């Protein structure tokens, strides 16, 4: 689990000026996080912050909604002034990915295993300084404890269950997401106070709604979302590319921002209820976007 480091700067002022947070765990590792990140920068009011909960670098390829559940479970379990040994290892791996050559990761993991024996063991935040000193005392850089400590704090964004909202954004891709799995995701969200937002067949449906060309589309083409022979893209992704040059890996939010209100209106004409989206063309992402924009 990763959170972008700049959000850590807010922690110093939160005691006197708490900003409500919308935490978002999404299936995609590029498009959805970029969309909500830029939405936060352009339209969200100053008293609200949107924070993407990102997958660890080692789990970048794990995009099925069941993996998003694991992402949220990790976030929930590590939001009580404690961190599991397993999650500490994940953060060390992320640090190593972003700062290669600073530490001997295998040796550090070996030390952690010697100290705690079990990856599920929970370390209190007040004990982390001792752990860091033990882990890094023999490293080449004397300030490693300080540097990783700052990185760890940056990942420890304050979460208040009474004020903040947990949100899951996923696709209803029938090729990789069974009905049984869908029902399990719905149940998980219900039991853990997670707001669920689904797009059938994919998040690109919500993106396409930002453009007038969407109005002339055949619904069967959209729900089938067939693979296009020449481009390798699926139908909606191909149409988005034709309309605005869309690419999954480099979303240009400026092209979507003018059509947000129109997308919210268009969503009302398709399935918007979680039960209906399971088998019908539709999305309820507009409900999330509209709520964040109007948040006071």
Phi, psi and omega in degrees: 000130180230150173225138183300134188302324184304334182294342180295334182294340180286337189298330183294327185257358187294331183300320183262343184216073186286131178255124179300138184243136170255103176275131183234120173253121185238162182288318180281150180260354183232300189297304183297311178303319180295318180299311183286329176297313181288326175300318179299320183286333189256319190240343183282138181293160186295339182273007181230142177232135175257125183235121176280129171270112188260153177287151174299154181302327182289344183245025184300329183275356183269094188246356178298145180307331178295331176284332176292326174300314180299323179298315180289323177300317178298317180297314182296317183292336183250031180242032183226044180059026175219159175219139177285157177300320180299318180288326175298320176297319179299318181293323176296320178296318178297317178301315181296324178296320183275340182227065186300142175086000182280325183225160172269098189297317181298317179294321179295317177297320179299320177295319179298318179296325179290324182286318193239345174071322190230130180294342180272355179297136183260124180260126176291143180303328181290344179263359185291324179303317178297316181297316181297318180298320179291318184291323192247005186297335182257007181286160184295327183261121183294336182267014182300318180302315180295315184294312179291327177302318177295319179298317180297317179299324179295331179278341184269065179284131183302131177237120178247107182302334182282341184240313186281164182236133173264134183226139176244130180239114185223169176260151172259067180274105185294341180288334184231005187222100186287165178297323179296317177296321179301313180297324179293322178295316178300317180293318178301313182297320179296318184283342185241017178055044178254129177278126186257130178233122187235144174239128178243109018264341186202167179300332179299335176300313178298318180295320182294331180297347180286351187240147182297333181300337180300327187296335182263006183283150173276127184298328180294321177298322182290313183288326178290318176048052185294159175285136179267126189300316187285321187263338185083351178276161171278168190304308185295319178298319178296317180295320177298319179296319179296322185281319188222009180075024184301138171223136182305319188278349184212066182293130177260097187298332182302332180282340182261333186305318181295339185256012185297312181295324178293322178297320179298320179291317182296326181303328183295342182273355179239181178298132181231349178273138183306319181294321180285322181299336180308322184230001183238156176297126178165178179200156173237017178300329179299329177297319178293312181299314181298319181295318181293319181295322183271356182303136180250000000 
